[in-house]
Amino acid sequence: MAAEVFHAERVESRERRVPPQPSDGNPKGSLPPPGSSSPPPRGTRGRLVLQNINKSFPGSNVPALKDVTVVAEPGEFLVLVGPSGCGKSTLLNVAAGMLKADSGTVEIDGQRVTQPGPDRAVVFQDHGLFPWLNAAANIEFGLKMKGMSKSERQDRVADALKMVHLSNAGHKLVHELSGGMRQRVAIARSLVLDPACLLMDEPFAALDAQTRTLLHAQLQELWLNTKKMVLFVTHSVGEAVRLADRVIILHSYPGRVRRELKINLQHPRDFDGPELTELGHIVRKEIEDEVNRVNVHLANDFWSPEKAAHLDPGARSVGDGL
């Protein structure tokens, strides 16, 4: 374990990222906030603080989350990873205001979170698009509900479609879009409202490997252009190290922070580079150790297949004569 920690630190030291710097005006690809002539400087919105979060569910004698503290800084890409049941999605739902913690506090840019709000956009594994609307109308929906003028809505939707490389697909209905295109529309729908942060709960889990890799590259590009704070939940170790500035590995039973790993490699990243491979081994080993710990703890409930029944020594060949 000590050698792996040293290895992680060695990888981190190879290349240092320059922290996000505030800039005036509208950076390339970013969307101005509704009703404002100029956006706040890059990297100043989206500080998310989850402090001493505890959460239990009825019928379970083990808390889903126990005294979890996570701080995500403006412009940071923070990934939560861990085995099933460790509370990743629960923590994200608490951050979104869709789930109330038993105790602890949630703040976004110093404001207490008690319910969902437009400062936190959520992208789920299921895109949740309206099937009777085309891609552009799905993206426009939130702007329309806010009472924005038609001309401004059209401009914002066109910019959002361009950002996710779907400028020529705005007229298509949901059933005419591929899985990857649907998720890109869902991301554009979230970003068009200019939230302070983007909360993503395994958004690419249902996609094939090739499409997932393509969307990793496009999400990386989108994040570099908008500099939104992203809190991203995944089961995929490769996805975590490809995208994250910082990876938080969670314990299970109860959900707690097991380890934090900072990845100081510049974006855009070479997904096939040796640094990410090495970091993936470190994160994977942490998760394997955690899964083994849980299996020992839940030994009475842990299922494994029975050994094959003993065969008659004389039965040397099965299926002869068929």
C-alpha positions, 0 to 999 in steps of 0.5 A, spaced: 500 500 500 505 504 501 508 503 495 502 505 491 501 511 495 508 513 493 506 511 486 500 516 486 504 522 488 510 520 483 505 521 477 502 527 480 508 530 480 510 529 473 505 535 470 502 541 474 496 544 472 495 551 472 489 553 477 483 556 473 484 564 472 478 569 472 477 572 466 473 578 464 467 577 458 464 571 456 469 566 455 469 561 448 463 557 449 460 559 455 453 561 456 451 568 459 446 567 465 439 569 464 437 576 465 445 579 465 449 582 460 455 579 462 457 573 466 461 573 473 468 571 472 470 564 470 472 560 476 468 564 481 461 560 482 460 553 484 463 552 490 460 546 493 460 544 501 457 538 504 459 538 511 458 532 516 453 529 512 449 523 515 443 519 511 440 513 513 434 509 510 428 506 513 429 498 513 436 499 514 441 498 520 447 501 516 447 508 514 448 510 507 452 516 509 456 517 515 459 523 517 461 525 510 465 531 508 466 533 501 468 540 498 468 542 491 472 548 488 469 553 483 471 550 476 473 543 479 472 536 476 470 532 482 469 524 481 466 520 486 467 513 485 466 506 489 463 499 489 455 499 489 452 501 495 457 506 498 453 512 497 455 515 491 448 517 488 445 518 495 451 524 496 449 527 489 442 527 491 443 530 497 447 536 494 442 537 488 437 538 494 433 532 492 434 528 498 434 531 505 440 529 509 439 526 517 444 531 519 449 536 516 449 542 511 450 543 504 452 550 501 453 552 494 457 559 494 455 560 501 448 559 500 444 553 504 441 548 500 434 546 502 431 544 495 433 543 488 435 550 485 437 552 478 444 553 481 445 546 480 443 542 474 443 534 474 444 530 468 442 522 470 443 516 467 436 516 463 436 522 459 429 524 461 428 528 455 420 529 452 419 524 447 414 529 443 419 535 443 425 535 438 432 536 441 432 544 440 425 544 444 428 540 449 433 544 450 429 550 450 424 548 455 427 551 461 428 557 458 421 558 456 419 556 463 423 562 466 419 567 461 425 568 456 424 572 450 423 567 444 429 571 440 434 570 446 431 563 447 433 561 440 440 564 440 441 560 447 439 554 444 443 555 438 449 556 442 448 550 446 447 545 440 453 548 437 457 546 444 455 539 444 456 538 436 449 537 435 448 544 431 444 540 425 440 535 429 436 540 433 430 538 429 430 531 430 425 528 435 428 523 441 427 517 438 431 519 432 437 520 436 442 515 438 444 514 445 450 518 445 446 524 442 441 524 447 445 524 453 449 530 449 442 534 449 441 532 456 447 536 458 446 542 453 439 542 456 442 543 463 448 548 461 443 552 457 440 555 464 448 557 466 448 553 473 453 554 478 455 547 478 453 540 474 451 534 478 452 528 473 450 521 476 453 516 471 450 519 465 454 514 460 453 508 464 448 505 459 452 507 453 457 502 449 464 503 450 466 507 443 461 512 444 463 513 452 470 514 450 467 519 445 463 523 450 469 523 455 473 527 450 467 531 448 465 533 456 472 534 457 472 539 451 465 542 454 468 543 461 474 546 459 470 551 455 465 553 460 469 551 467 463 549 470 464 545 477 462 538 475 461 533 481 461 526 477 458 519 480 461 513 476 463 506 477 468 506 472 475 507 474 477 509 467 472 514 467 474 517 473 481 518 472 480 520 465 476 526 467 477 528 474 481 533 477 480 529 484 478 522 485 474 521 492 474 513 493 468 512 498 467 506 503 461 502 503 457 500 509 456 505 511 458 510 506 465 514 508 470 517 504 476 512 504 481 516 500 482 522 496 487 522 490 489 529 486 490 528 479 495 534 476 495 532 469 493 537 464 487 537 460 485 535 454 488 528 456 491 522 453 486 517 455 491 511 453 497 515 456 501 511 461 500 516 467 492 514 467 493 507 466 498 507 473 493 511 476 487 507 474 491 501 477 491 505 484 484 507 484 482 500 482 486 497 488 483 501 493 476 499 490 478 491 490 480 492 497 474 495 499 470 490 496 473 485 499 473 488 506 465 488 505 465 481 503 468 479 509 464 483 513 457 481 510 460 474 510 453 471 512 450 474 506 455 473 501 453 469 495 458 464 491 457 459 487 457 452 490 463 447 487 461 442 482 458 436 484 463 430 484 462 426 477 463 418 477 470 416 476 468 412 470 464 418 466 471 420 462 467 423 457 460 427 456 456 426 450 460 421 446 455 418 441 451 424 440 
